[in-house]
Amino acid sequence: MTLAALVLAAGRGDRLRPLTDHTPKPLLEIGGTTLLDAALDRIAGAVTLTPADVAVNAHWLADQIVAAVGGRAYVSVEEPVALGTAGAVGALRDWLAGRDVLIANSDTWFAGPLDVRRFVDEWDRSRPRLLVVADEEGPDFEHRWRFAGLSLLPGATAAALEPVPSGLYEAVWRDSAVELVPTEIEAIDCGTPADLAQARAIAHH
């Protein structure tokens, strides 16, 4: 299977201000590593970490993201505006060159090791595949599942996305058949100070 990967790292992180006024959210530290490095390590279980196969998008404080990535991945700097989760894929159309794409949110922290290779290997490649956790209080799907920051997108679907501000939920997932893959590993979206503190406390123990 020809597979590329994208780590989403462009967000402003408004709810985490003032922490994110001078540090991009993906470069905040948890358990001795950054959210960005943890995401890159995670996808490296399934895709070789090279600029030919892995991309990171950047917008807010993009120079810091570029510096942190170094030569490990291709960096797609979005200007003048951030393109959202679907627009980010659209902006990489030429780079993707028709490949399927593994997409990881850089702000999702997992409380244990995630078998990304299995997540990829068991995919039918015909429909989007989404990692989910049980959450009846804030569900995204079927009134009981919350998206856990990792998904697979068929190459044809990725190639149809435009480089305009848009989200994968609205552009793809909401109106198409998706495969939901539950995990029991705790997944924390580090979007608020409370969530970040919770992830750091778990990592500390």
SEBA-376001 format. One record per residue (C-alpha): residue in three letters; chain; x, y, z. Coordinates in nm, 2 decimals, m for minus. Example, Ala and Ser with C-alpha at 12.3 -4.5 7.8 and 13.67 -1.06 7.14 Angstrom:
BEGIN
r res ala | chain A | c1 1.23 | c2 m0.45 | c3 0.78
r res ser | chain A | c1 1.37 | c2 m0.11 | c3 0.71
end
This chain:
BEGIN
r res met | chain A | c1 0.00 | c2 0.00 | c3 0.00
r res thr | chain A | c1 0.13 | c2 0.34 | c3 m0.09
r res leu | chain A | c1 0.07 | c2 0.56 | c3 0.21
r res ala | chain A | c1 0.17 | c2 0.91 | c3 0.32
r res ala | chain A | c1 0.11 | c2 1.08 | c3 0.65
r res leu | chain A | c1 0.01 | c2 1.42 | c3 0.76
r res val | chain A | c1 0.04 | c2 1.56 | c3 1.12
r res leu | chain A | c1 m0.19 | c2 1.86 | c3 1.17
r res ala | chain A | c1 m0.01 | c2 2.13 | c3 1.36
r res ala | chain A | c1 m0.14 | c2 2.46 | c3 1.23
r res gly | chain A | c1 m0.39 | c2 2.56 | c3 1.49
r res arg | chain A | c1 m0.38 | c2 2.88 | c3 1.70
r res gly | chain A | c1 m0.47 | c2 2.71 | c3 2.03
r res asp | chain A | c1 m0.69 | c2 3.00 | c3 2.14
r res arg | chain A | c1 m0.83 | c2 2.82 | c3 2.44
r res leu | chain A | c1 m0.48 | c2 2.76 | c3 2.57
r res arg | chain A | c1 m0.38 | c2 3.13 | c3 2.57
r res pro | chain A | c1 m0.16 | c2 3.27 | c3 2.71
r res leu | chain A | c1 0.05 | c2 2.95 | c3 2.68
r res thr | chain A | c1 0.01 | c2 2.95 | c3 2.31
r res asp | chain A | c1 0.08 | c2 3.33 | c3 2.26
r res his | chain A | c1 0.45 | c2 3.25 | c3 2.21
r res thr | chain A | c1 0.46 | c2 2.87 | c3 2.17
r res pro | chain A | c1 0.26 | c2 2.68 | c3 1.92
r res lys | chain A | c1 0.03 | c2 2.43 | c3 2.08
r res pro | chain A | c1 0.21 | c2 2.13 | c3 1.92
r res leu | chain A | c1 0.53 | c2 2.23 | c3 2.09
r res leu | chain A | c1 0.38 | c2 2.22 | c3 2.44
r res glu | chain A | c1 0.55 | c2 1.95 | c3 2.65
r res ile | chain A | c1 0.39 | c2 1.65 | c3 2.81
r res gly | chain A | c1 0.59 | c2 1.38 | c3 2.98
r res gly | chain A | c1 0.93 | c2 1.49 | c3 2.86
r res thr | chain A | c1 0.83 | c2 1.53 | c3 2.49
r res thr | chain A | c1 0.63 | c2 1.77 | c3 2.28
r res leu | chain A | c1 0.29 | c2 1.69 | c3 2.14
r res leu | chain A | c1 0.44 | c2 1.72 | c3 1.79
r res asp | chain A | c1 0.72 | c2 1.48 | c3 1.86
r res ala | chain A | c1 0.48 | c2 1.23 | c3 2.02
r res ala | chain A | c1 0.26 | c2 1.25 | c3 1.70
r res leu | chain A | c1 0.55 | c2 1.20 | c3 1.47
r res asp | chain A | c1 0.67 | c2 0.90 | c3 1.68
r res arg | chain A | c1 0.32 | c2 0.76 | c3 1.66
r res ile | chain A | c1 0.28 | c2 0.77 | c3 1.29
r res ala | chain A | c1 0.64 | c2 0.65 | c3 1.24
r res gly | chain A | c1 0.50 | c2 0.31 | c3 1.34
r res ala | chain A | c1 0.33 | c2 0.29 | c3 1.01
r res val | chain A | c1 0.50 | c2 0.54 | c3 0.77
r res thr | chain A | c1 0.88 | c2 0.60 | c3 0.73
r res leu | chain A | c1 0.96 | c2 0.94 | c3 0.88
r res thr | chain A | c1 1.10 | c2 1.12 | c3 0.57
r res pro | chain A | c1 1.00 | c2 1.44 | c3 0.39
r res ala | chain A | c1 0.89 | c2 1.22 | c3 0.10
r res asp | chain A | c1 0.63 | c2 1.04 | c3 0.31
r res val | chain A | c1 0.54 | c2 1.26 | c3 0.61
r res ala | chain A | c1 0.41 | c2 1.61 | c3 0.61
r res val | chain A | c1 0.34 | c2 1.86 | c3 0.89
r res asn | chain A | c1 0.12 | c2 2.16 | c3 0.83
r res ala | chain A | c1 0.19 | c2 2.49 | c3 1.00
r res his | chain A | c1 0.04 | c2 2.83 | c3 1.03
r res trp | chain A | c1 0.05 | c2 2.99 | c3 1.38
r res leu | chain A | c1 0.41 | c2 3.06 | c3 1.47
r res ala | chain A | c1 0.50 | c2 2.85 | c3 1.17
r res asp | chain A | c1 0.88 | c2 2.92 | c3 1.20
r res gln | chain A | c1 0.89 | c2 2.74 | c3 1.53
r res ile | chain A | c1 0.71 | c2 2.44 | c3 1.38
r res val | chain A | c1 0.96 | c2 2.44 | c3 1.08
r res ala | chain A | c1 1.25 | c2 2.45 | c3 1.32
r res ala | chain A | c1 1.11 | c2 2.17 | c3 1.54
r res val | chain A | c1 1.04 | c2 1.94 | c3 1.25
r res gly | chain A | c1 1.39 | c2 1.99 | c3 1.11
r res gly | chain A | c1 1.46 | c2 1.76 | c3 0.82
r res arg | chain A | c1 1.23 | c2 1.48 | c3 0.94
r res ala | chain A | c1 0.92 | c2 1.58 | c3 0.74
r res tyr | chain A | c1 0.79 | c2 1.81 | c3 0.47
r res val | chain A | c1 0.64 | c2 2.12 | c3 0.62
r res ser | chain A | c1 0.33 | c2 2.28 | c3 0.45
r res val | chain A | c1 0.31 | c2 2.64 | c3 0.57
r res glu | chain A | c1 m0.04 | c2 2.78 | c3 0.52
r res glu | chain A | c1 m0.06 | c2 3.15 | c3 0.45
r res pro | chain A | c1 m0.24 | c2 3.38 | c3 0.48
r res val | chain A | c1 m0.49 | c2 3.17 | c3 0.67
r res ala | chain A | c1 m0.50 | c2 2.83 | c3 0.83
r res leu | chain A | c1 m0.68 | c2 2.58 | c3 0.60
r res gly | chain A | c1 m0.84 | c2 2.35 | c3 0.85
r res thr | chain A | c1 m0.82 | c2 1.97 | c3 0.85
r res ala | chain A | c1 m0.96 | c2 1.92 | c3 0.50
r res gly | chain A | c1 m0.80 | c2 2.22 | c3 0.34
r res ala | chain A | c1 m0.46 | c2 2.11 | c3 0.48
r res val | chain A | c1 m0.50 | c2 1.79 | c3 0.28
r res gly | chain A | c1 m0.61 | c2 1.98 | c3 m0.03
r res ala | chain A | c1 m0.30 | c2 2.20 | c3 m0.01
r res leu | chain A | c1 m0.08 | c2 1.88 | c3 m0.03
r res arg | chain A | c1 m0.25 | c2 1.74 | c3 m0.34
r res asp | chain A | c1 0.07 | c2 1.75 | c3 m0.55
r res trp | chain A | c1 0.28 | c2 1.62 | c3 m0.27
r res leu | chain A | c1 0.04 | c2 1.33 | c3 m0.20
r res ala | chain A | c1 0.03 | c2 1.24 | c3 m0.57
r res gly | chain A | c1 m0.27 | c2 1.01 | c3 m0.53
r res arg | chain A | c1 m0.15 | c2 0.83 | c3 m0.22
r res asp | chain A | c1 m0.37 | c2 0.73 | c3 0.07
r res val | chain A | c1 m0.30 | c2 0.94 | c3 0.38
r res leu | chain A | c1 m0.28 | c2 0.87 | c3 0.75
r res ile | chain A | c1 m0.38 | c2 1.19 | c3 0.93
r res ala | chain A | c1 m0.28 | c2 1.26 | c3 1.30
r res asn | chain A | c1 m0.39 | c2 1.55 | c3 1.52
r res ser | chain A | c1 m0.08 | c2 1.68 | c3 1.69
r res asp | chain A | c1 m0.29 | c2 1.79 | c3 1.99
r res thr | chain A | c1 m0.42 | c2 1.44 | c3 2.08
r res trp | chain A | c1 m0.23 | c2 1.27 | c3 2.36
r res phe | chain A | c1 m0.26 | c2 0.90 | c3 2.43
r res ala | chain A | c1 m0.22 | c2 0.75 | c3 2.78
r res gly | chain A | c1 m0.06 | c2 0.44 | c3 2.63
r res pro | chain A | c1 0.11 | c2 0.30 | c3 2.32
r res leu | chain A | c1 m0.11 | c2 0.29 | c3 2.01
r res asp | chain A | c1 m0.07 | c2 0.02 | c3 1.75
r res val | chain A | c1 m0.09 | c2 0.25 | c3 1.44
r res arg | chain A | c1 0.06 | c2 m0.03 | c3 1.22
r res arg | chain A | c1 m0.25 | c2 m0.25 | c3 1.30
r res phe | chain A | c1 m0.48 | c2 0.05 | c3 1.24
r res val | chain A | c1 m0.34 | c2 0.08 | c3 0.89
r res asp | chain A | c1 m0.30 | c2 m0.28 | c3 0.80
r res glu | chain A | c1 m0.66 | c2 m0.37 | c3 0.88
r res trp | chain A | c1 m0.80 | c2 m0.09 | c3 0.67
r res asp | chain A | c1 m1.01 | c2 m0.18 | c3 0.36
r res arg | chain A | c1 m0.87 | c2 0.13 | c3 0.18
r res ser | chain A | c1 m1.22 | c2 0.20 | c3 0.04
r res arg | chain A | c1 m1.37 | c2 0.44 | c3 0.30
r res pro | chain A | c1 m1.23 | c2 0.67 | c3 0.57
r res arg | chain A | c1 m1.12 | c2 0.49 | c3 0.88
r res leu | chain A | c1 m1.14 | c2 0.68 | c3 1.22
r res leu | chain A | c1 m1.00 | c2 0.60 | c3 1.56
r res val | chain A | c1 m1.27 | c2 0.67 | c3 1.83
r res val | chain A | c1 m1.31 | c2 0.64 | c3 2.20
r res ala | chain A | c1 m1.63 | c2 0.59 | c3 2.40
r res asp | chain A | c1 m1.78 | c2 0.93 | c3 2.51
r res glu | chain A | c1 m2.15 | c2 0.97 | c3 2.55
r res glu | chain A | c1 m2.11 | c2 1.32 | c3 2.69
r res gly | chain A | c1 m1.94 | c2 1.47 | c3 2.39
r res pro | chain A | c1 m1.99 | c2 1.23 | c3 2.10
r res asp | chain A | c1 m1.91 | c2 1.29 | c3 1.73
r res phe | chain A | c1 m2.06 | c2 0.98 | c3 1.59
r res glu | chain A | c1 m2.36 | c2 0.75 | c3 1.67
r res his | chain A | c1 m2.43 | c2 0.94 | c3 2.00
r res arg | chain A | c1 m2.15 | c2 0.74 | c3 2.17
r res trp | chain A | c1 m1.81 | c2 0.78 | c3 1.99
r res arg | chain A | c1 m1.57 | c2 1.07 | c3 2.00
r res phe | chain A | c1 m1.30 | c2 1.11 | c3 1.74
r res ala | chain A | c1 m0.96 | c2 1.03 | c3 1.88
r res gly | chain A | c1 m0.73 | c2 1.23 | c3 1.64
r res leu | chain A | c1 m0.62 | c2 0.96 | c3 1.40
r res ser | chain A | c1 m0.78 | c2 0.88 | c3 1.06
r res leu | chain A | c1 m0.71 | c2 0.73 | c3 0.72
r res leu | chain A | c1 m0.83 | c2 0.88 | c3 0.40
r res pro | chain A | c1 m0.84 | c2 0.70 | c3 0.06
r res gly | chain A | c1 m0.62 | c2 0.87 | c3 m0.21
r res ala | chain A | c1 m0.91 | c2 0.95 | c3 m0.43
r res thr | chain A | c1 m1.10 | c2 1.12 | c3 m0.15
r res ala | chain A | c1 m0.79 | c2 1.32 | c3 m0.05
r res ala | chain A | c1 m0.73 | c2 1.43 | c3 m0.41
r res ala | chain A | c1 m1.08 | c2 1.57 | c3 m0.43
r res leu | chain A | c1 m1.03 | c2 1.81 | c3 m0.14
r res glu | chain A | c1 m0.96 | c2 2.18 | c3 m0.22
r res pro | chain A | c1 m0.70 | c2 2.40 | c3 m0.05
r res val | chain A | c1 m0.96 | c2 2.62 | c3 0.11
r res pro | chain A | c1 m1.05 | c2 2.65 | c3 0.48
r res ser | chain A | c1 m1.26 | c2 2.35 | c3 0.55
r res gly | chain A | c1 m1.29 | c2 2.06 | c3 0.80
r res leu | chain A | c1 m1.28 | c2 1.68 | c3 0.73
r res tyr | chain A | c1 m1.60 | c2 1.63 | c3 0.93
r res glu | chain A | c1 m1.80 | c2 1.87 | c3 0.71
r res ala | chain A | c1 m1.61 | c2 1.79 | c3 0.38
r res val | chain A | c1 m1.60 | c2 1.41 | c3 0.41
r res trp | chain A | c1 m1.70 | c2 1.22 | c3 0.72
r res arg | chain A | c1 m2.05 | c2 1.36 | c3 0.78
r res asp | chain A | c1 m2.19 | c2 1.26 | c3 0.45
r res ser | chain A | c1 m2.00 | c2 0.94 | c3 0.36
r res ala | chain A | c1 m1.97 | c2 0.59 | c3 0.50
r res val | chain A | c1 m1.69 | c2 0.58 | c3 0.75
r res glu | chain A | c1 m1.54 | c2 0.30 | c3 0.95
r res leu | chain A | c1 m1.51 | c2 0.36 | c3 1.32
r res val | chain A | c1 m1.24 | c2 0.18 | c3 1.51
r res pro | chain A | c1 m1.28 | c2 0.20 | c3 1.89
r res thr | chain A | c1 m0.98 | c2 0.20 | c3 2.12
r res glu | chain A | c1 m0.98 | c2 0.17 | c3 2.50
r res ile | chain A | c1 m0.66 | c2 0.38 | c3 2.53
r res glu | chain A | c1 m0.74 | c2 0.71 | c3 2.68
r res ala | chain A | c1 m0.72 | c2 0.99 | c3 2.43
r res ile | chain A | c1 m0.70 | c2 1.35 | c3 2.55
r res asp | chain A | c1 m0.76 | c2 1.64 | c3 2.32
r res cys | chain A | c1 m0.52 | c2 1.89 | c3 2.47
r res gly | chain A | c1 m0.73 | c2 2.20 | c3 2.37
r res thr | chain A | c1 m0.78 | c2 2.35 | c3 2.71
r res pro | chain A | c1 m0.56 | c2 2.42 | c3 3.02
r res ala | chain A | c1 m0.76 | c2 2.15 | c3 3.21
r res asp | chain A | c1 m0.71 | c2 1.89 | c3 2.94
r res leu | chain A | c1 m0.34 | c2 1.97 | c3 2.91
r res ala | chain A | c1 m0.30 | c2 1.95 | c3 3.29
r res gln | chain A | c1 m0.48 | c2 1.61 | c3 3.29
r res ala | chain A | c1 m0.25 | c2 1.47 | c3 3.02
r res arg | chain A | c1 0.06 | c2 1.60 | c3 3.21
r res ala | chain A | c1 m0.06 | c2 1.44 | c3 3.53
r res ile | chain A | c1 m0.12 | c2 1.10 | c3 3.37
r res ala | chain A | c1 0.22 | c2 1.12 | c3 3.19
r res his | chain A | c1 0.39 | c2 1.21 | c3 3.52
r res his | chain A | c1 0.26 | c2 0.89 | c3 3.68
end
